């Protein structure tokens, strides 16, 4: 019978196996991975040996949480499928591994799966800006997102967004139309475009830009995966701009992660009568974000945070919520 340790014979393959059997933003597994390496982490998963450095997480509970999810035989089949598809895989130490995600500490991704120009990830975070916001965006919000993306591309900045409807789709399309670089961070496998209505847009991004995910090929998005994705979007760039966000928008989670990482955070003010601007106006009311009305404000975000270190190495969990807004809905 195939065992996980039969598959995980080196650091790269062991990390790939972990990305298949564990959920993203798993700080307990990440803590163990950082201290003992991926091969040893897989070995500990299949033995009764004492599991070190898990803090408040019991080793037995850690094993029980991971092992029932998938069999070693099915993981072996997934690995063969990955080879067939030719999807890229990056691990720490690779030439194009983005240094910014290392600031996530124990919550850093095990691997990054890529489709397209993986070299985009090697750009300095100060050359990248994350634009996010509501799926149910207004024409005002989409116009502002497109203008910001176009202006940033003209200054040779890359645009990061999540490929969603509304604000993020507008930012991606504007970057492509302006001949610039854009990266879509997905909560699904890079071979499984989501949302389906953006399949053509995401295919274009894969052809001329980059699709990236910590989820292995074939995996569908879930609420947890949407929320976990926000920390990657914040970590990859030096500044995050929220254009529109309702009271429960998942974009507010991305904004929170940017703050925790010490990244620049900007918010576009909107009409007080617009539900789509409740979250962005709330960020400004709380002085959590700086006002963004044009590219000059984004430049100040980038210049003012270029050399900032993370405030701390936080536990990046989906339980973290913005200070005033209610629980965010994924992908909004």
Secondary structure, DSSP 8 states (H G I E B T S, - for coil): ---HHHH--SHHHHHHHHHHHS-SS-HHHHHHHHHH-HHHHHHHHTS-S---S-TTS-HHHHHHHHHTT--HHHHHHHHHHHHHHT-EEE-TTSTT--GGGGGGGGGS-S-EEEEE-GGGGGS-GGGEEEEE--SS--HHHHHHHHHHHHHHHHTT-EEEE---TTHHHHHHHHHHHTT--EEEE-SS-TTS-SSGGGHHHHHHHHHHSEEEESS-TT----HHHHHHHHHHHHHHSSEEEE----TTBTHHHHHHHHHHTT-EEEE----TT-GGGHHHHHHHHTTSSEE-SSHHHHHHHHHHHTT---S------TT---SSS---BTT-
